[in-house]
Amino acid sequence: MRGLGSQRLPDAAGGRWGKRGSVIPTIRDVARRAGVSVGTVSAVLNASARVSDGTRARVRAAISEMGYRPNLVARALNTKRTRCLAFLVPSISNPFFSSVLRAVERTAHRSGYIVFVGNSEGDPSNVGSYKERLLDMQVDGVLTVLSWDLVSGDLIPTLGAHGIPVVGVAGSRTVDGIDCFVSDDVAAGEIAGKYLLGLGHHAIAFLGATDSHTTELRYQGLCRVLERAGATPDPSLMVRVPGYEEEDAARAVEELIMRNASFSAVIAFNDVVALGALNALEDHGFSVPGRISLVGFDDTVSAYSRPKLTTVACPKEQLGEQGVRRVLERIAGRVPEAATVHRLPVRLVARASTRARSDHSSLT
């Protein structure tokens, strides 16, 4: 006959014993305390909308009072869902992607999901490592920035082959077969160019990034506006640099000055590059906006510079929110139509780094 010392016995309330003799409440204990069914507790835990606010509050109070923790491993085995998403970005230090991430996490948490973040640092080998990790973790869905390093390899097709829905969020290298939520980058370039033309600037330089499709699209928009205004885009005013940091912007400004081309305005690839260009122009003795008007993109750090930067704001919050909603719909099988590309509108935010051109406000 076995002794009782080796057994895990429920207490009078129906809980189970923990590893150190403490009582661990079960979902049935919570249901009894709240006066509801086990299914109702489960619906609250899964953020179901079918539970009334009063019942939800009563269940959450019982969970808090009893210190209940759901067994995520058991729930995953039962539902075939880990309640975990992944968001892959090329650079978490980029304030634009950080802003999108905040929206992704907030929207996912409202639906009872957690978010695993992967920072590739622009290195395809890191992408391969994340791919294997995500398969091992059996995440329910993946959101990925549409940057070269994240879409050029076999990450997306491999995840799709394992039944993991993938949605593209931000970036510009849209992929056939998956839903993509991106900013309208051509329109962004048009908006920036039209605004500067309206201020009397016709010689407009563009500081972009090498191997950047976003640069190509935004510059394409600028060229369209110039051509419609009867101006021929000057190739010598287009400068590309390999990175997105302040030193890259400084190098771009130096190269622009060395080309000895006349310009009175500069459009930078994003706000970080614009901030670096602002400092570099000032260092070379060209005031902003006294001599040069300056425009960025994204509306991230633009409000913190002196002068504050005019920028074309991209819909960071909407990109993250809509991307999460779509991947959750794909997980639930509620989107019968084919994947599509959604180009979200952008808007101009005029600040102090731009002004109407005067006869002496150009750099030659």
FENJORA-V263209 format. One record per residue. N is the residue number from 1. RES is the residue in one small letter. SS is DSSP state (A for helix, B for strand, O for the rest). OMEGA is omega in whole degrees, -180 to 180 (999 if undefined). BURIAL is b if it has 24 or more other ideal C-beta (glycine too) atoms within 12 Angstrom, else e. Layout:
n=N res=RES ss=SS omega=OMEGA burial=BURIAL
n=N res=RES ss=SS omega=OMEGA burial=BURIAL
This chain:
n=1 res=m ss=O omega=-177 burial=e
n=2 res=r ss=O omega=176 burial=e
n=3 res=g ss=O omega=-178 burial=e
n=4 res=l ss=O omega=-173 burial=e
n=5 res=g ss=O omega=-176 burial=e
n=6 res=s ss=O omega=-175 burial=e
n=7 res=q ss=O omega=172 burial=e
n=8 res=r ss=O omega=-177 burial=e
n=9 res=l ss=O omega=175 burial=e
n=10 res=p ss=O omega=176 burial=e
n=11 res=d ss=O omega=-176 burial=e
n=12 res=a ss=O omega=-178 burial=e
n=13 res=a ss=O omega=177 burial=e
n=14 res=g ss=O omega=-180 burial=e
n=15 res=g ss=O omega=177 burial=b
n=16 res=r ss=B omega=-177 burial=e
n=17 res=w ss=B omega=175 burial=e
n=18 res=g ss=O omega=-175 burial=e
n=19 res=k ss=O omega=-177 burial=e
n=20 res=r ss=O omega=175 burial=e
n=21 res=g ss=O omega=178 burial=e
n=22 res=s ss=O omega=-179 burial=e
n=23 res=v ss=B omega=-180 burial=e
n=24 res=i ss=B omega=-180 burial=b
n=25 res=p ss=O omega=178 burial=b
n=26 res=t ss=O omega=178 burial=b
n=27 res=i ss=A omega=177 burial=b
n=28 res=r ss=A omega=176 burial=b
n=29 res=d ss=A omega=180 burial=b
n=30 res=v ss=A omega=-179 burial=b
n=31 res=a ss=A omega=179 burial=b
n=32 res=r ss=A omega=-179 burial=e
n=33 res=r ss=A omega=-177 burial=b
n=34 res=a ss=A omega=-179 burial=b
n=35 res=g ss=O omega=-179 burial=e
n=36 res=v ss=O omega=178 burial=b
n=37 res=s ss=O omega=176 burial=e
n=38 res=v ss=A omega=179 burial=e
n=39 res=g ss=A omega=179 burial=e
n=40 res=t ss=A omega=176 burial=b
n=41 res=v ss=A omega=179 burial=b
n=42 res=s ss=A omega=180 burial=b
n=43 res=a ss=A omega=178 burial=e
n=44 res=v ss=A omega=-180 burial=b
n=45 res=l ss=A omega=-178 burial=b
n=46 res=n ss=O omega=177 burial=b
n=47 res=a ss=O omega=179 burial=e
n=48 res=s ss=O omega=-179 burial=e
n=49 res=a ss=O omega=-174 burial=e
n=50 res=r ss=O omega=180 burial=e
n=51 res=v ss=O omega=-180 burial=b
n=52 res=s ss=O omega=-178 burial=e
n=53 res=d ss=A omega=-180 burial=e
n=54 res=g ss=A omega=179 burial=e
n=55 res=t ss=A omega=180 burial=e
n=56 res=r ss=A omega=-180 burial=b
n=57 res=a ss=A omega=180 burial=e
n=58 res=r ss=A omega=179 burial=e
n=59 res=v ss=A omega=-179 burial=b
n=60 res=r ss=A omega=177 burial=b
n=61 res=a ss=A omega=178 burial=e
n=62 res=a ss=A omega=178 burial=b
n=63 res=i ss=A omega=-179 burial=b
n=64 res=s ss=A omega=-178 burial=e
n=65 res=e ss=A omega=-175 burial=e
n=66 res=m ss=A omega=-178 burial=b
n=67 res=g ss=O omega=-177 burial=e
n=68 res=y ss=O omega=174 burial=b
n=69 res=r ss=O omega=179 burial=e
n=70 res=p ss=O omega=177 burial=b
n=71 res=n ss=O omega=-174 burial=e
n=72 res=l ss=A omega=179 burial=e
n=73 res=v ss=A omega=180 burial=e
n=74 res=a ss=A omega=-180 burial=e
n=75 res=r ss=A omega=178 burial=e
n=76 res=a ss=A omega=179 burial=e
n=77 res=l ss=A omega=-177 burial=e
n=78 res=n ss=A omega=-175 burial=e
n=79 res=t ss=A omega=-174 burial=e
n=80 res=k ss=O omega=179 burial=e
n=81 res=r ss=O omega=178 burial=b
n=82 res=t ss=O omega=-176 burial=b
n=83 res=r ss=O omega=-179 burial=b
n=84 res=c ss=B omega=174 burial=b
n=85 res=l ss=B omega=174 burial=b
n=86 res=a ss=B omega=176 burial=b
n=87 res=f ss=B omega=-177 burial=b
n=88 res=l ss=B omega=-179 burial=b
n=89 res=v ss=B omega=178 burial=b
n=90 res=p ss=O omega=-179 burial=b
n=91 res=s ss=O omega=180 burial=b
n=92 res=i ss=O omega=179 burial=e
n=93 res=s ss=O omega=176 burial=e
n=94 res=n ss=O omega=-175 burial=b
n=95 res=p ss=A omega=178 burial=b
n=96 res=f ss=A omega=-180 burial=b
n=97 res=f ss=A omega=176 burial=b
n=98 res=s ss=A omega=179 burial=b
n=99 res=s ss=A omega=177 burial=b
n=100 res=v ss=A omega=180 burial=b
n=101 res=l ss=A omega=179 burial=b
n=102 res=r ss=A omega=179 burial=b
n=103 res=a ss=A omega=178 burial=b
n=104 res=v ss=A omega=-178 burial=b
n=105 res=e ss=A omega=-179 burial=b
n=106 res=r ss=A omega=-179 burial=e
n=107 res=t ss=A omega=179 burial=b
n=108 res=a ss=A omega=-178 burial=b
n=109 res=h ss=A omega=178 burial=e
n=110 res=r ss=A omega=180 burial=e
n=111 res=s ss=O omega=176 burial=b
n=112 res=g ss=O omega=179 burial=b
n=113 res=y ss=O omega=170 burial=b
n=114 res=i ss=B omega=-175 burial=e
n=115 res=v ss=B omega=173 burial=b
n=116 res=f ss=B omega=-176 burial=b
n=117 res=v ss=B omega=177 burial=b
n=118 res=g ss=B omega=-179 burial=b
n=119 res=n ss=B omega=-174 burial=b
n=120 res=s ss=O omega=-176 burial=b
n=121 res=e ss=O omega=178 burial=e
n=122 res=g ss=O omega=-175 burial=b
n=123 res=d ss=O omega=-180 burial=e
n=124 res=p ss=A omega=179 burial=e
n=125 res=s ss=A omega=175 burial=e
n=126 res=n ss=A omega=178 burial=e
n=127 res=v ss=A omega=178 burial=b
n=128 res=g ss=A omega=178 burial=e
n=129 res=s ss=A omega=178 burial=e
n=130 res=y ss=A omega=179 burial=b
n=131 res=k ss=A omega=180 burial=b
n=132 res=e ss=A omega=-180 burial=e
n=133 res=r ss=A omega=-179 burial=e
n=134 res=l ss=A omega=177 burial=b
n=135 res=l ss=A omega=179 burial=e
n=136 res=d ss=A omega=-179 burial=e
n=137 res=m ss=A omega=-178 burial=b
n=138 res=q ss=O omega=177 burial=b
n=139 res=v ss=O omega=-178 burial=b
n=140 res=d ss=O omega=-179 burial=b
n=141 res=g ss=B omega=-177 burial=b
n=142 res=v ss=B omega=169 burial=b
n=143 res=l ss=B omega=-179 burial=b
n=144 res=t ss=B omega=172 burial=b
n=145 res=v ss=B omega=-176 burial=b
n=146 res=l ss=B omega=177 burial=b
n=147 res=s ss=O omega=-175 burial=b
n=148 res=w ss=A omega=-175 burial=b
n=149 res=d ss=A omega=-175 burial=b
n=150 res=l ss=A omega=-177 burial=b
n=151 res=v ss=A omega=-174 burial=b
n=152 res=s ss=O omega=-179 burial=b
n=153 res=g ss=O omega=-176 burial=b
n=154 res=d ss=O omega=-179 burial=e
n=155 res=l ss=A omega=-174 burial=b
n=156 res=i ss=A omega=179 burial=b
n=157 res=p ss=A omega=180 burial=e
n=158 res=t ss=A omega=178 burial=e
n=159 res=l ss=A omega=179 burial=b
n=160 res=g ss=A omega=179 burial=b
n=161 res=a ss=A omega=177 burial=e
n=162 res=h ss=O omega=176 burial=e
n=163 res=g ss=O omega=-180 burial=e
n=164 res=i ss=O omega=179 burial=b
n=165 res=p ss=B omega=179 burial=b
n=166 res=v ss=B omega=177 burial=b
n=167 res=v ss=B omega=177 burial=b
n=168 res=g ss=B omega=-178 burial=b
n=169 res=v ss=B omega=-180 burial=b
n=170 res=a ss=B omega=-171 burial=b
n=171 res=g ss=B omega=-176 burial=b
n=172 res=s ss=O omega=-178 burial=b
n=173 res=r ss=O omega=-178 burial=b
n=174 res=t ss=O omega=-174 burial=b
n=175 res=v ss=O omega=177 burial=b
n=176 res=d ss=O omega=175 burial=e
n=177 res=g ss=O omega=176 burial=e
n=178 res=i ss=O omega=174 burial=b
n=179 res=d ss=B omega=-180 burial=b
n=180 res=c ss=B omega=178 burial=b
n=181 res=f ss=B omega=-173 burial=b
n=182 res=v ss=B omega=173 burial=b
n=183 res=s ss=B omega=176 burial=b
n=184 res=d ss=O omega=-172 burial=b
n=185 res=d ss=A omega=176 burial=b
n=186 res=v ss=A omega=178 burial=b
n=187 res=a ss=A omega=179 burial=b
n=188 res=a ss=A omega=177 burial=b
n=189 res=g ss=A omega=178 burial=b
n=190 res=e ss=A omega=-179 burial=b
n=191 res=i ss=A omega=180 burial=b
n=192 res=a ss=A omega=-179 burial=b
n=193 res=g ss=A omega=180 burial=b
n=194 res=k ss=A omega=180 burial=b
n=195 res=y ss=A omega=-179 burial=b
n=196 res=l ss=A omega=176 burial=b
n=197 res=l ss=A omega=178 burial=b
n=198 res=g ss=A omega=177 burial=e
n=199 res=l ss=O omega=178 burial=b
n=200 res=g ss=O omega=179 burial=e
n=201 res=h ss=O omega=178 burial=b
n=202 res=h ss=O omega=176 burial=b
n=203 res=a ss=O omega=-172 burial=b
n=204 res=i ss=B omega=178 burial=b
n=205 res=a ss=B omega=179 burial=b
n=206 res=f ss=B omega=177 burial=b
n=207 res=l ss=B omega=-176 burial=b
n=208 res=g ss=B omega=-179 burial=b
n=209 res=a ss=B omega=177 burial=b
n=210 res=t ss=O omega=178 burial=e
n=211 res=d ss=O omega=180 burial=e
n=212 res=s ss=O omega=178 burial=b
n=213 res=h ss=A omega=177 burial=b
n=214 res=t ss=A omega=176 burial=b
n=215 res=t ss=A omega=-178 burial=b
n=216 res=e ss=A omega=-178 burial=b
n=217 res=l ss=A omega=-179 burial=b
n=218 res=r ss=A omega=177 burial=b
n=219 res=y ss=A omega=176 burial=b
n=220 res=q ss=A omega=178 burial=b
n=221 res=g ss=A omega=178 burial=b
n=222 res=l ss=A omega=-179 burial=b
n=223 res=c ss=A omega=178 burial=b
n=224 res=r ss=A omega=-179 burial=b
n=225 res=v ss=A omega=180 burial=b
n=226 res=l ss=A omega=-179 burial=b
n=227 res=e ss=A omega=178 burial=e
n=228 res=r ss=A omega=179 burial=e
n=229 res=a ss=O omega=178 burial=e
n=230 res=g ss=O omega=179 burial=e
n=231 res=a ss=O omega=178 burial=e
n=232 res=t ss=O omega=179 burial=e
n=233 res=p ss=O omega=-178 burial=b
n=234 res=d ss=O omega=-179 burial=e
n=235 res=p ss=A omega=-178 burial=e
n=236 res=s ss=A omega=179 burial=e
n=237 res=l ss=A omega=177 burial=b
n=238 res=m ss=B omega=-179 burial=b
n=239 res=v ss=B omega=177 burial=b
n=240 res=r ss=B omega=177 burial=b
n=241 res=v ss=B omega=-172 burial=b
n=242 res=p ss=O omega=-175 burial=e
n=243 res=g ss=O omega=-175 burial=b
n=244 res=y ss=O omega=-175 burial=b
n=245 res=e ss=O omega=-177 burial=e
n=246 res=e ss=A omega=180 burial=b
n=247 res=e ss=A omega=176 burial=e
n=248 res=d ss=A omega=178 burial=b
n=249 res=a ss=A omega=179 burial=b
n=250 res=a ss=A omega=179 burial=b
n=251 res=r ss=A omega=179 burial=b
n=252 res=a ss=A omega=179 burial=b
n=253 res=v ss=A omega=180 burial=b
n=254 res=e ss=A omega=179 burial=e
n=255 res=e ss=A omega=179 burial=b
n=256 res=l ss=A omega=180 burial=b
n=257 res=i ss=A omega=-179 burial=b
n=258 res=m ss=A omega=179 burial=e
n=259 res=r ss=O omega=175 burial=e
n=260 res=n ss=O omega=177 burial=e
n=261 res=a ss=O omega=-178 burial=b
n=262 res=s ss=O omega=175 burial=e
n=263 res=f ss=B omega=180 burial=b
n=264 res=s ss=O omega=180 burial=b
n=265 res=a ss=B omega=179 burial=b
n=266 res=v ss=B omega=170 burial=b
n=267 res=i ss=B omega=-179 burial=b
n=268 res=a ss=B omega=-176 burial=b
n=269 res=f ss=O omega=175 burial=b
n=270 res=n ss=O omega=-176 burial=b
n=271 res=d ss=A omega=179 burial=b
n=272 res=v ss=A omega=177 burial=b
n=273 res=v ss=A omega=179 burial=b
n=274 res=a ss=A omega=179 burial=b
n=275 res=l ss=A omega=176 burial=b
n=276 res=g ss=A omega=178 burial=b
n=277 res=a ss=A omega=177 burial=b
n=278 res=l ss=A omega=-179 burial=b
n=279 res=n ss=A omega=-179 burial=b
n=280 res=a ss=A omega=178 burial=b
n=281 res=l ss=A omega=178 burial=b
n=282 res=e ss=A omega=179 burial=b
n=283 res=d ss=A omega=180 burial=e
n=284 res=h ss=O omega=175 burial=e
n=285 res=g ss=O omega=-179 burial=e
n=286 res=f ss=O omega=-174 burial=b
n=287 res=s ss=O omega=175 burial=e
n=288 res=v ss=O omega=6 burial=b
n=289 res=p ss=O omega=-176 burial=b
n=290 res=g ss=O omega=179 burial=b
n=291 res=r ss=O omega=-174 burial=b
n=292 res=i ss=O omega=171 burial=b
n=293 res=s ss=B omega=-172 burial=b
n=294 res=l ss=B omega=-179 burial=b
n=295 res=v ss=B omega=174 burial=b
n=296 res=g ss=B omega=176 burial=b
n=297 res=f ss=B omega=171 burial=b
n=298 res=d ss=B omega=-177 burial=b
n=299 res=d ss=O omega=178 burial=b
n=300 res=t ss=O omega=-179 burial=b
n=301 res=v ss=O omega=-172 burial=b
n=302 res=s ss=A omega=-177 burial=b
n=303 res=a ss=A omega=-174 burial=e
n=304 res=y ss=A omega=-180 burial=e
n=305 res=s ss=O omega=174 burial=b
n=306 res=r ss=O omega=-1 burial=e
n=307 res=p ss=O omega=177 burial=b
n=308 res=k ss=O omega=-172 burial=b
n=309 res=l ss=O omega=165 burial=b
n=310 res=t ss=B omega=-175 burial=b
n=311 res=t ss=B omega=171 burial=b
n=312 res=v ss=B omega=-174 burial=b
n=313 res=a ss=B omega=175 burial=b
n=314 res=c ss=O omega=-172 burial=b
n=315 res=p ss=O omega=-175 burial=b
n=316 res=k ss=A omega=-178 burial=b
n=317 res=e ss=A omega=-177 burial=b
n=318 res=q ss=A omega=178 burial=b
n=319 res=l ss=A omega=-180 burial=b
n=320 res=g ss=A omega=-177 burial=b
n=321 res=e ss=A omega=-177 burial=b
n=322 res=q ss=A omega=177 burial=b
n=323 res=g ss=A omega=179 burial=b
n=324 res=v ss=A omega=-180 burial=b
n=325 res=r ss=A omega=-179 burial=b
n=326 res=r ss=A omega=-180 burial=b
n=327 res=v ss=A omega=176 burial=b
n=328 res=l ss=A omega=175 burial=b
n=329 res=e ss=A omega=178 burial=e
n=330 res=r ss=A omega=179 burial=b
n=331 res=i ss=A omega=-178 burial=b
n=332 res=a ss=A omega=180 burial=e
n=333 res=g ss=O omega=-175 burial=e
n=334 res=r ss=O omega=-179 burial=e
n=335 res=v ss=O omega=-176 burial=e
n=336 res=p ss=O omega=-175 burial=e
n=337 res=e ss=O omega=-179 burial=e
n=338 res=a ss=O omega=179 burial=e
n=339 res=a ss=O omega=-178 burial=b
n=340 res=t ss=O omega=176 burial=e
n=341 res=v ss=B omega=180 burial=b
n=342 res=h ss=B omega=179 burial=b
n=343 res=r ss=B omega=-175 burial=b
n=344 res=l ss=B omega=-176 burial=b
n=345 res=p ss=O omega=178 burial=e
n=346 res=v ss=O omega=-179 burial=b
n=347 res=r ss=B omega=179 burial=e
n=348 res=l ss=B omega=172 burial=b
n=349 res=v ss=B omega=-177 burial=b
n=350 res=a ss=O omega=178 burial=b
n=351 res=r ss=O omega=-167 burial=b
n=352 res=a ss=O omega=-176 burial=e
n=353 res=s ss=O omega=179 burial=b
n=354 res=t ss=O omega=175 burial=b
n=355 res=r ss=O omega=-179 burial=b
n=356 res=a ss=O omega=-178 burial=e
n=357 res=r ss=O omega=172 burial=b
n=358 res=s ss=O omega=-176 burial=e
n=359 res=d ss=O omega=-177 burial=e
n=360 res=h ss=O omega=-175 burial=e
n=361 res=s ss=O omega=174 burial=b
n=362 res=s ss=O omega=-179 burial=b
n=363 res=l ss=B omega=180 burial=b
n=364 res=t ss=O omega=999 burial=e
